[in-house]
């Protein structure tokens, strides 16, 4: 069975940054060739993983033919993953081997908690007031931004990603106390959450780097678009007041995160202690755990299991 992704995974290749380092004599041609071979291995092991190129659940969801029970079940399970991800992100901050990597991870964690990205040198004074529909599709400019840094940004409770997800849930009759806790998770969902903590938050920097690279590239490979497509159809046909900013914002921002992970990989790969095998292990194992999560949702819908 094949799948047509909205965003086809791009093959990894040598960046202009590496080419410039080679021209300056910082890297030998052999080092560049070895790195290209490694990227080809990462491409095969990560970007060609079946959960990235053939996610049967999100392919089904994209059509919008989802019952109310199936939709509530999806939101509940996704909320558990989303909320429990904060633990894995905090572990990644704590276990980061360098201050620079710690700051990069804090950017993600603090934004998840409600610190708004601030564009350096950009004035937020705008005379154009977006409509409520535009706010839901693009995000309320008072609460969201897809670019910049959290350093110097403003923290707002309503900008926390989990609060956006609460807004989706409430449109379906679910409330704060109904979502996000481990008690709401199916075993397959909790397996994914636990593997995120073990791998993404690992104290082994090579395992964590591989898991982080895989997670961000999975997030940028198209599943957010498939979810947004399905939810948009549901909003148009059944729930006109359903808030979708949580999904539309993540769909727009995740590609930037994936680009940053390649820069991080370039920074660590040429260090003498870089462990290629552990990097691949961390990425492969977290992608397998991601597959358990989505396969669990797919089996739940087929077996009509709802929480």
Secondary structure, DSSP 8 states (H G I E B T S, - for coil): -----SS--------HHHHHHHHTTSS-HHHHHHHHHHHHHHIIIIIT-HHHH--HHHHHHTT----HHHHHHHHHHHHHHHHHHHHHHHHHHHH-SSHHHHHHHHHHHHHHHTB--B-TT-----S----HHHHHHH--TTT--SSSBSTT--B-GGGSHHHHHHHHHHTTT--GGGSSSGGG--HHHHHHHHHIIIIIT-SSHHHHHHHHHHHHHHHTTTHHHHHHHHHHHHHHHT-TT---HHHHHHHHHHHHHHHHHHHHHHHHHTSTT--HHHHHHHHHHHHHHHHHHHHHHHHHHHHT---
